[in-house]
Amino acid sequence: MPATVEVLLTGSPIPAYGHPGDAGADLSAAEAVVLAPGERATIGTGCAIALPDGFAAFVVPRSGLAAKHGITIVNSPGTVDAGYRGELRVTLLNTDAHESYSIAVGDRIAQLIIWPVVRARFVPVESLPGSHRGQRGFGSTGYGEGLESTEGASA
């Protein structure tokens, strides 16, 4: 059953799912921006939302912009808490080393995924229970054929 999310619009299309079954609803730019190679900019979407308690929204990149133009989101995923009522803004980064990228008003620039969230109760302890993975962090499953050592790596 879908969660009901109130949307306040100030000049942008309402977030919308492109296809049945999509997890992310498209967010559109409410302002025009040109991103030079390596440049980033925070772009307004012209909408604010009211999430129900127990939900959060996550702003994530659009795969087509990333693959075709090198456009990604700097703080992905951007977290929108249930209590936030301001305009949704997206910090885009042009990772292309040579080409600028133009964003027009109405262009789809990101996706919004809404998830139920559980609030954890953090309890200080003297030690943690063991696990198969232990303290192995980045690359702990290895690369290619052989398993590489990650002794001292961070997660």
N, C-alpha and C positions, 0 to 999 in steps of 0.2 A: 504494500500500500504506500503510495507516494506521500512524502511530507508536504504540507502546505507552507509555502514560503511567500511572504508578502514582498512586493518589489515596488520601490519608489523610483520612477523614471524622470530624468531631467534632460532628455534629448537623445536617447539611444534606444535601440530596439530592446525589447524584453529578452533576457537570456532564453535561448531556445535550443532544443535538441535537434540535431541535423537528421537523424535517422531513428526509427523505432529501436529500442534496446540500447541506445547510446548512454554511456555513463556520464559524459560531460556535456553540459549545456554551453553553447557558444556565447562568449562575451564580445561585444563590439566596441570599437574606439569611438569616443565622443569628441575627439579632437584629431586634427591632422598633424603628423610628425614625420620628419625625415631622419632616419638613423644612419649616420655615417659609419663606415667600417670601424668596428670596435666600440661604438658609442652605445650608451644606454639612456633611456628616458622613461619616466613614470607617466603613464597615459591613463586619463580618466575614461571610465566606461559609461558615465551618465546614469548609473543605477546604484541604488542602495537596497539592501535586503534586510528582512527581519526573520532570522532563523528561529525555529522553536528551540526551547531548552533541550539539551541532549543531542544537538546536532552541531556540526561545524561544516564550513564550506572550504574547499581547497582549490586555489587557482593554479592551473597547470598549463604547460605549453600546448600549442596545437601542433600535431606531428607534421602536417604539411608545411607549415612555416619553417619548422626546424630543418626538415629534410631538403626543401627546395631553396630556402633563402638563408639558413643559419640563424634564424630568429628564435630566441629562447627567453625564458623568464629567469631573472637573476636570483630571486629568492623562492624558487620552485620547490615544493609547492608553497604558495602563499596561503597562510591560514586565516580564515575569517571566523572569528568567534561568534557565538550566538548573541552576545550582548552588543556587538558592533553595529552601528547604524549609519556610518559614513559611506561616502561614495566608494565603490570598488575601483581601485586603481591597480594597474599592472605595470611592473617595471620590466620592460623589454630590453634585450641586449642583442645587438647585431654582431654575431661572431664571424661574419664574412670579412676577410682581410682586405678585400678589394672593392666590393660593391656596396653602395648605399641602398637603403630600403625605405620606400615611401609608404606611409600608413595614412589612409584617407578616413574621414568620418564614415562610420558604418562598417569598416573592415572588421572581420572577425579576428581577434588578436589573442584570445586565450579560451580556456574551457573552465567551467565551474563544476566541481564535483561535490555533492552534498552527501555526507556520511553521518550516521549516528555515532556518537562518541561516548566512551565510558570514562568517568573521572576516577583516577587511581587514588588510592590512599598510600602514601609513601611512608614506609616504616624503616627507621635505621636499624641495622643489624651488625653483628661483629664479623660475619662472613656469609658468603652466598653458597647455596647448594651447588654441587658439581653438575656439569652437563657434558654431553659428547663434544661440543664445540669448545667449551672452556673460554679462554681469553683470545683465541685466534680471531683476528679481525679481517681487514681488507684482504681479499684474495685468498681467504682461508680454504676455499674449495679448489684452488689451483687454477692453472691456465693450461689449456690444451691437454696433452696426454699425462704429464707428470704432476704430482702434487707438490707445490712449492712451499717452502717454509715461510711462515709469517710470524715467527717468534718476535714478540715485542710490538706487534702491529696494533694500531688503534682500530676500533670499530666505527 
